[in-house]
Amino acid sequence: MAQRSYTKTTYLKSVVDLADLPEDSGGEVAFIGRSNAGKSSAINSIAGIKGLCRTSKTPGRTQMINLFCINDQDRLVDLPGYGYARVPRHVMQRWSETIEGYLESRHCLRGLVLVMDIRHPLKDSDQNMLAWCVSCGIPVHILLTKSDKLKYSQAKQMMQKVKHQLREYGDVLSVQLFSSLSKEGIEEAKGKLEQWYSNNME
Ligand code: GDP
């Protein structure tokens, strides 16, 4: 089957309350990660559209669930980043409740893309998110972003290390190198999305 075209992806809406999400049908793939990990850049690179997803320097949308339509059925979902240093505890608490609510209740969710800076992978917050998603039965695909910041051999080594550390999770979890700058891994990431979205059709 031909791959979905991502270049026609459009911004749909941003919501704070789960009640404002679009109808729970079709397929969604959600992106999450610590702030500054390169999540927005990854979404833009995968869609092939600069500025589709605002980067973390843009206030506002980063605190909401942002939805993008790939076509009539499939959506990309940009979840709020975690680990902002200067956000009050009660705000963080509300975000995590929203994120957990979304991940727990959204039937059309096909999988979660967890974005981690290759130089600082598997922080506690990442590990908690990972363990929680797997326990909820949500497949997770990890992008080790900014791979251009390391030599290829070092990047490969880091990926092996991460895979080894997460081996207990088995097949529900996959890991790849990714760089919005060098374009490494964009096709591989699209392949994963394709797999998840097509499962939806079966
Ligand atoms: P977000 O907070 O996770 O959405 O992260 P952003 O996408 O806004 O990126 C955070 C910073 O990392 C920005 O300064 C980006 O230019 C930079 N960045 C993102 N992806 C890459 C990458 O693949 N390579 C390099 N070298 N820098 C990147």
Boltz pocket constraint, residues with backbone or C-beta under 6 A from the ligand:
constraints:
  - pocket:
      binder: B
      contacts: [[A, 33], [A, 34], [A, 35], [A, 36], [A, 37], [A, 38], [A, 39], [A, 40], [A, 41], [A, 42], [A, 54], [A, 55], [A, 56], [A, 57], [A, 81], [A, 145], [A, 146], [A, 147], [A, 148], [A, 149], [A, 178], [A, 179], [A, 180], [A, 181], [A, 182]]
      max_distance: 6.0
